[in-house]
């Protein structure tokens, strides 16, 4: 396990897809048109999704994740 910054999408996600489109690592997928899901291993915590989110429901937090 390692600690790194990882994006986290809150429940209020409107599934617009802006975050997935702007993620340079392909770490975000909009699941069934309902909400965005972050692949914690692929996410680098760059914060581009935070800026792109019109609903302001994405944050980057330090978390323990499994090493790839």
PyMOL commands that set and color helices and strands:
alter all, ss='L'
color gray80, all
select helices_A, chain A and resi 18-22+48-52
alter helices_A, ss='H'
color red, helices_A
select strands_A, chain A and resi 2-9+28-31+35-38+58-65
alter strands_A, ss='S'
color yellow, strands_A
deselect
rebuild
show_as cartoon
